[in-house]
Amino acid sequence: MALRVGMLWFDDDPKRSLAAKVARAAEHYRHKYGQAPNICYVHESALKSEAASQISIKIVAVHDVLRHHLWIGLV
C-alpha cells in the first residue's frame, strides 16, 4: 500500500502506549491535512497485540520505519 498523503511522527515517550501515540499523531494529522488518517506504519518492535486492538486506524508493522517513529496517513 502506498500512502497518498503521509506524515512522519516521532514519539519516544516510554510511558505512552502505542495507542496514545497513534491517537496524538492522528489528531495532529487531522488538523494539518483536514482528513482523518486510515493507516499507520510502525517499526515491528512497537506493535503489541493488546495495543493494536484499541486503535481504529490500521496499524502495519514494518522493519523499515525507525523505532519511535510513526508514518501515518491515507492510502
C-alpha positions as protocol buffer text, in pm:
chain_id: "A"
residue {
  index: 1
  type: MET
  ca { x: 0 y: 0 z: 0 }
}
residue {
  index: 2
  type: ALA
  ca { x: 130 y: 340 z: -90 }
}
residue {
  index: 3
  type: LEU
  ca { x: 40 y: 646 z: 111 }
}
residue {
  index: 4
  type: ARG
  ca { x: -133 y: 923 z: -84 }
}
residue {
  index: 5
  type: VAL
  ca { x: -58 y: 1179 z: 189 }
}
residue {
  index: 6
  type: GLY
  ca { x: 164 y: 1089 z: 481 }
}
residue {
  index: 7
  type: MET
  ca { x: 327 y: 1242 z: 784 }
}
residue {
  index: 8
  type: LEU
  ca { x: 622 y: 1118 z: 987 }
}
residue {
  index: 9
  type: TRP
  ca { x: 569 y: 1148 z: 1363 }
}
residue {
  index: 10
  type: PHE
  ca { x: 828 y: 1094 z: 1637 }
}
residue {
  index: 11
  type: ASP
  ca { x: 733 y: 992 z: 1992 }
}
residue {
  index: 12
  type: ASP
  ca { x: 984 y: 822 z: 2220 }
}
residue {
  index: 13
  type: ASP
  ca { x: 795 y: 861 z: 2549 }
}
residue {
  index: 14
  type: PRO
  ca { x: 827 y: 519 z: 2717 }
}
residue {
  index: 15
  type: LYS
  ca { x: 526 y: 592 z: 2942 }
}
residue {
  index: 16
  type: ARG
  ca { x: 290 y: 647 z: 2647 }
}
residue {
  index: 17
  type: SER
  ca { x: 123 y: 345 z: 2489 }
}
residue {
  index: 18
  type: LEU
  ca { x: 123 y: 283 z: 2116 }
}
residue {
  index: 19
  type: ALA
  ca { x: -249 y: 362 z: 2110 }
}
residue {
  index: 20
  type: ALA
  ca { x: -187 y: 701 z: 2274 }
}
residue {
  index: 21
  type: LYS
  ca { x: 100 y: 777 z: 2035 }
}
residue {
  index: 22
  type: VAL
  ca { x: -112 y: 697 z: 1731 }
}
residue {
  index: 23
  type: ALA
  ca { x: -405 y: 899 z: 1870 }
}
residue {
  index: 24
  type: ARG
  ca { x: -182 y: 1206 z: 1919 }
}
residue {
  index: 25
  type: ALA
  ca { x: -34 y: 1171 z: 1571 }
}
residue {
  index: 26
  type: ALA
  ca { x: -380 y: 1121 z: 1416 }
}
residue {
  index: 27
  type: GLU
  ca { x: -514 y: 1433 z: 1586 }
}
residue {
  index: 28
  type: HIS
  ca { x: -225 y: 1642 z: 1455 }
}
residue {
  index: 29
  type: TYR
  ca { x: -271 y: 1489 z: 1109 }
}
residue {
  index: 30
  type: ARG
  ca { x: -644 y: 1581 z: 1111 }
}
residue {
  index: 31
  type: HIS
  ca { x: -563 y: 1941 z: 1198 }
}
residue {
  index: 32
  type: LYS
  ca { x: -285 y: 1969 z: 942 }
}
residue {
  index: 33
  type: TYR
  ca { x: -447 y: 1794 z: 644 }
}
residue {
  index: 34
  type: GLY
  ca { x: -821 y: 1824 z: 720 }
}
residue {
  index: 35
  type: GLN
  ca { x: -882 y: 1448 z: 698 }
}
residue {
  index: 36
  type: ALA
  ca { x: -854 y: 1158 z: 937 }
}
residue {
  index: 37
  type: PRO
  ca { x: -572 y: 912 z: 860 }
}
residue {
  index: 38
  type: ASN
  ca { x: -661 y: 550 z: 798 }
}
residue {
  index: 39
  type: ILE
  ca { x: -322 y: 376 z: 823 }
}
residue {
  index: 40
  type: CYS
  ca { x: -11 y: 396 z: 1037 }
}
residue {
  index: 41
  type: TYR
  ca { x: 319 y: 219 z: 975 }
}
residue {
  index: 42
  type: VAL
  ca { x: 534 y: 148 z: 1281 }
}
residue {
  index: 43
  type: HIS
  ca { x: 856 y: -39 z: 1348 }
}
residue {
  index: 44
  type: GLU
  ca { x: 781 y: -406 z: 1402 }
}
residue {
  index: 45
  type: SER
  ca { x: 905 y: -391 z: 1762 }
}
residue {
  index: 46
  type: ALA
  ca { x: 640 y: -131 z: 1854 }
}
residue {
  index: 47
  type: LEU
  ca { x: 337 y: -339 z: 1768 }
}
residue {
  index: 48
  type: LYS
  ca { x: 174 y: -525 z: 2055 }
}
residue {
  index: 49
  type: SER
  ca { x: -145 y: -723 z: 2013 }
}
residue {
  index: 50
  type: GLU
  ca { x: -322 y: -559 z: 2307 }
}
residue {
  index: 51
  type: ALA
  ca { x: -239 y: -209 z: 2182 }
}
residue {
  index: 52
  type: ALA
  ca { x: -342 y: -279 z: 1823 }
}
residue {
  index: 53
  type: SER
  ca { x: -696 y: -378 z: 1926 }
}
residue {
  index: 54
  type: GLN
  ca { x: -752 y: -35 z: 2085 }
}
residue {
  index: 55
  type: ILE
  ca { x: -680 y: 162 z: 1768 }
}
residue {
  index: 56
  type: SER
  ca { x: -934 y: 227 z: 1490 }
}
residue {
  index: 57
  type: ILE
  ca { x: -657 y: 314 z: 1240 }
}
residue {
  index: 58
  type: LYS
  ca { x: -499 y: 17 z: 1063 }
}
residue {
  index: 59
  type: ILE
  ca { x: -153 y: -45 z: 1213 }
}
residue {
  index: 60
  type: VAL
  ca { x: 110 y: -211 z: 995 }
}
residue {
  index: 61
  type: ALA
  ca { x: 439 y: -333 z: 1142 }
}
residue {
  index: 62
  type: VAL
  ca { x: 736 y: -292 z: 908 }
}
residue {
  index: 63
  type: HIS
  ca { x: 1110 y: -317 z: 951 }
}
residue {
  index: 64
  type: ASP
  ca { x: 1200 y: -2 z: 755 }
}
residue {
  index: 65
  type: VAL
  ca { x: 1033 y: 259 z: 978 }
}
residue {
  index: 66
  type: LEU
  ca { x: 1269 y: 372 z: 1253 }
}
residue {
  index: 67
  type: ARG
  ca { x: 1191 y: 290 z: 1615 }
}
residue {
  index: 68
  type: HIS
  ca { x: 977 y: 554 z: 1790 }
}
residue {
  index: 69
  type: HIS
  ca { x: 852 y: 685 z: 1454 }
}
residue {
  index: 70
  type: LEU
  ca { x: 502 y: 661 z: 1311 }
}
residue {
  index: 71
  type: TRP
  ca { x: 436 y: 702 z: 940 }
}
residue {
  index: 72
  type: ILE
  ca { x: 69 y: 796 z: 938 }
}
residue {
  index: 73
  type: GLY
  ca { x: -161 y: 891 z: 652 }
}
residue {
  index: 74
  type: LEU
  ca { x: -410 y: 788 z: 387 }
}
residue {
  index: 75
  type: VAL
  ca { x: -393 y: 502 z: 139 }
}
